Amino acid sequence: MTVMLREKLFTIFETLKEKDPSLTPYKIALETALDPAHLRTALKGDRPFSDSMLEKLASHPALGVSLDQLFAWRMMDEYTREQIEYAIRELRPPPES
């Protein structure tokens, strides 16, 4: 279950609604060629956020979020902190001698 990603998106949608009540998840789904029902069920936690869904959400300028951020939030839901830290260590270049 994706919690971090859903919470972050809920916060973004709430902030948008305060600024412009017409910017609903439904409208953003339509503007990004997402099926509004798929976005709704992902936000409810009934289906996962697919890569293509995240790509489409990241393409909407009003959300102000990058694809890397969305993927990172999803990763935080799927892996433990220790697993993420291990991956980061593995990605670091070796120290220069």
C-alpha angles and dihedrals in degrees: 000000000000110000106155093048093047093046093049092048092047089053091049092048092048091051091049091049090055091051097040119006090201092065097088126157086252093056093044090050091053093046091052096044092250122142103249090216091055092050091047093051091046091051089050090051095244094118134022124256105253123215090250091051091052091046091053093047091049089053092063108093095205091065092060093207130122127227089244090057092050092048091047092052090049090048090053088058095048102044137043122248089251092054092050092047090050091052091050091051090050091051095051114101114248115264114266115249 
